[in-house]
Amino acid sequence: MATKKKPAKKAAKKPARKAVKKVAKKAAKKAAPKKKRAPNPAFMKAMTPSAVLGSIVGNSPMPRTEVVKKMWAYIKKNKLQDAVNRRMINADEKLRALFNKAQVSMFEMTKIINKHLK
C-alpha cells in the first residue's frame, strides 16, 4: 500500500500592502490636530425679542442661541416638559400666549421662537 505524503505547511503570509497603507493613514489622521469649529455668524447676531417672548427671556437683544437656552431654563425651572414624552412642552400662561397652544414639540418651539425675533 502506498502512503500519501501530507502537504507541507505554507509559510505565514506577509500582511498585504493595502492593509499596511490603511494602518499608516489612520495613524496619520490621529496625529493631525483638529481645527476648532467656528460658530456661524448668523447665529451670533443679536436679535430683539417680541414683547411676548421678552416677558420670558428678557427684552435685551441677544443671539438666537441664547434665547433658546433661556427658554429651556424657564421650561426646566417650571417643570413644563411632559413626563411621558420629554420632547413635548406643556404651556403655562406665559408660554400659551407665545405658542397659542396648550402643548408644542421642542422642534416646533424653536420655529415659533424664530418668528418672535427681529
Secondary structure by P-SEA (a helix, b strand, c coil): cbbbbcccccccccccaaaaaaaaaaaaaaabbbbccccccccccbbbbcaaaaaccccccccaaaaaaaaaaaaaaacccccccccbbbbcaaaaaaaccccccaaaaaaaaaaacc
